[in-house]
């Protein structure tokens, strides 16, 4: 350890829209390596985020799912939303209709 344990918090900006594969309805974690080698479902990706939050001092997750993956957003909000700040930057992009949809 570098002596910073308990002194810092971690925020993630996942930019998940960049590795969402709509035709497969999965997230490709090898999008810059060998595409298609590690495809995760929404549930599997959520489990990975939950594991990170359990093992590290993560206080914020930005764009954990694709901007049009409303189901994924609901899942993470229900599962981690009381423990971790969930930020919908790409989800909301200052668009009033998207903000209203997210509130619902």
C-alpha positions as MATLAB code, in Angstrom:
seq = 'XXXXXXXXXXXXXXXXXXXXXXXXXXXXXXXXXXXXXXXXXXXXXXXXXXXXXXXXXXXXXXXXXXXXXXXXXXXXXXXXXXXXXXXXXXXXXXXXXXXXXXXX';
ca = [
       0.000    0.000    0.000;
       1.035    3.551   -0.625;
      -0.286    4.732    2.751;
      -3.465    6.292    1.340;
      -5.944    3.652    2.511;
      -8.930    5.339    4.136;
      -7.780    8.744    2.883;
      -9.129    8.722   -0.666;
     -12.348    7.825   -2.457;
     -12.666    6.429   -5.956;
     -15.031    7.539   -8.720;
     -15.419    5.579  -11.951;
     -16.379    6.995  -15.341;
     -17.136    3.778  -17.187;
     -18.319    5.258  -20.513;
     -20.180    1.987  -21.086;
     -21.838    3.218  -24.275;
     -18.419    2.738  -25.858;
     -18.460   -1.032  -25.327;
     -22.197   -1.805  -25.612;
     -23.002   -4.212  -28.468;
     -26.708   -3.580  -29.216;
     -27.202   -6.511  -31.583;
     -25.981   -8.900  -28.861;
     -27.472   -6.949  -25.950;
     -24.155   -7.378  -24.144;
     -21.156   -5.361  -23.050;
     -17.849   -6.261  -24.728;
     -14.986   -5.730  -22.296;
     -12.430   -6.648  -24.963;
     -13.541   -3.947  -27.375;
      -9.942   -2.790  -27.926;
      -8.363   -6.249  -27.852;
     -10.067   -9.294  -29.268;
     -13.701   -8.247  -29.779;
     -16.309  -10.637  -28.478;
     -13.990  -12.564  -26.156;
     -15.498  -11.202  -22.924;
     -19.182  -10.410  -23.409;
     -21.129   -9.593  -20.258;
     -24.869   -9.382  -19.791;
     -26.334   -6.425  -17.898;
     -26.585   -8.575  -14.794;
     -22.973   -9.755  -15.092;
     -21.713   -6.201  -15.555;
     -23.750   -5.072  -12.552;
     -22.224   -7.902  -10.500;
     -18.779   -6.712  -11.531;
     -19.571   -3.138  -10.420;
     -20.976   -4.460   -7.126;
     -17.762   -6.421   -6.573;
     -15.666   -3.313   -7.199;
     -17.785   -1.385   -4.690;
     -17.411   -4.144   -2.117;
     -13.619   -4.378   -2.515;
     -12.675   -0.734   -3.065;
     -13.775    2.609   -1.654;
     -15.881    3.551   -4.691;
     -18.246    6.447   -4.039;
     -19.407    7.296   -7.579;
     -20.025    5.453  -10.859;
     -20.631    7.502  -13.996;
     -22.205    5.983  -17.113;
     -22.183    2.366  -15.895;
     -24.552    1.307  -18.709;
     -25.300    2.394  -22.255;
     -27.298    5.604  -22.576;
     -30.272    3.644  -23.953;
     -30.037    0.690  -21.583;
     -32.834    1.784  -19.260;
     -33.116   -1.688  -17.746;
     -29.438   -1.645  -16.760;
     -29.834    1.818  -15.225;
     -32.816    0.644  -13.182;
     -30.884   -2.409  -12.008;
     -27.857   -0.454  -10.807;
     -29.943    2.256   -9.175;
     -31.902   -0.361   -7.224;
     -28.826   -2.408   -6.309;
     -26.140    0.207   -5.586;
     -27.949    3.559   -5.609;
     -28.144    3.883   -1.825;
     -24.437    3.137   -1.321;
     -22.853    4.775   -4.365;
     -23.617    7.908   -6.380;
     -24.833    6.833   -9.831;
     -24.220    9.513  -12.473;
     -26.077    9.469  -15.787;
     -23.989   11.863  -17.859;
     -24.510   10.171  -21.243;
     -27.959    9.000  -20.111;
     -29.282   12.490  -19.516;
     -27.068   14.768  -21.657;
     -29.079   17.835  -20.664;
     -32.088   16.567  -22.595;
     -35.316   17.367  -20.736;
     -37.226   14.368  -22.167;
     -34.465   11.967  -21.101;
     -34.353   13.556  -17.644;
     -38.134   13.103  -17.279;
     -37.829    9.495  -18.428;
     -35.017    8.849  -15.930;
     -37.058   10.275  -13.067;
     -39.908    7.863  -13.886;
];
